[in-house]
């Protein structure tokens, strides 16, 4: 059996009560494995008709499927061709709840290695704009490779911190994914490094960092926009309590009511500090209840209002006509639909 940190087990027993034994037993079972078909390169029904694999649908993801370990789809040429993306099944719920629409401007803020970015790209169908950001340079390179492999033509990969992005893209995006760095408790079944790194202090440090990232992300969301916050951890400090703090400081945001979703449990308001009922509208995926690793998801909606008078910031050199012509040429060469950025009135005032 997997050796779990003692303090983690004590904490989960206190949180789960009668469910704790079932939760602990899930660590004796094989984890679920999944792949997500790429609609930019394959029609779902056609692929299933000719698939060399025996696949079962993931209930919360329209293009997600479970596969058996012995099938090893990551070794098949279809994988290298970008026909599908190997992705943990629970992680597929994030973009399904985000519900991107073709033509929208989307931000994937903590994007590497690219599962959620490529999922969003498939939903956009080549229309609109996707900014895929990763703060760590080495991981940003992996992200860019996956974007290329999956045939995404309307995305730009950046390597920046959330604060600097928020200065350049105030109220710019229709939808945002914040898959925040976390203590990784939901990945303990497959990730020994996460188990070894875990401690109560690490959980607290993650929660502080998550709140900072989420606050910066909020500044980039348009009024009326949607943002999904997610983690792959169980700790309320990183989940319900992060959302609780965020809502207390952002009265123009609320938790969207998505009702029931197959395979997804609801969050726990009793695990917050104020017991806010809105937190019951968040979601959790438990390994003892669903075929997937641990996950937390909150769909946040910003109120409709007139866009603020705050000017979109732009480096002064971009206001120079000669420099701007070079930027225009670069964007036309880089992007399939450069007009998304070429209207300077969008962000230079």
QUIDA-V315822 format. One record per run of one state. SS is the DSSP state (H for helix, E for strand, L for the rest). FROM is the first residue (numbers start at 1). TO is the last residue. If there is no record, write none. Layout:
BEGIN
ss:SS from:FROM to:TO
ss:SS from:FROM to:TO
END
This chain:
BEGIN
ss:L from:1 to:5
ss:H from:6 to:28
ss:L from:29 to:33
ss:E from:34 to:37
ss:L from:38 to:43
ss:H from:44 to:50
ss:L from:51 to:55
ss:E from:56 to:57
ss:L from:58 to:63
ss:E from:64 to:66
ss:L from:67 to:68
ss:H from:69 to:71
ss:L from:72 to:72
ss:H from:73 to:75
ss:L from:76 to:76
ss:H from:77 to:80
ss:L from:81 to:83
ss:E from:84 to:86
ss:L from:87 to:88
ss:H from:89 to:98
ss:L from:99 to:104
ss:E from:105 to:108
ss:L from:109 to:114
ss:H from:115 to:124
ss:L from:125 to:128
ss:E from:129 to:133
ss:L from:134 to:136
ss:H from:137 to:149
ss:L from:150 to:154
ss:E from:155 to:158
ss:L from:159 to:161
ss:H from:162 to:168
ss:L from:169 to:172
ss:E from:173 to:179
ss:L from:180 to:184
ss:H from:185 to:187
ss:L from:188 to:191
ss:H from:192 to:197
ss:L from:198 to:199
ss:H from:200 to:218
ss:L from:219 to:220
ss:E from:221 to:231
ss:L from:232 to:235
ss:H from:236 to:238
ss:L from:239 to:239
ss:H from:240 to:249
ss:L from:250 to:252
ss:E from:253 to:255
ss:L from:256 to:264
ss:E from:265 to:266
ss:L from:267 to:268
ss:H from:269 to:271
ss:L from:272 to:276
ss:H from:277 to:281
ss:L from:282 to:282
ss:E from:283 to:285
ss:L from:286 to:294
ss:E from:295 to:302
ss:L from:303 to:315
ss:H from:316 to:319
ss:L from:320 to:320
ss:H from:321 to:334
ss:L from:335 to:338
ss:H from:339 to:342
ss:L from:343 to:343
ss:H from:344 to:346
ss:L from:347 to:349
END
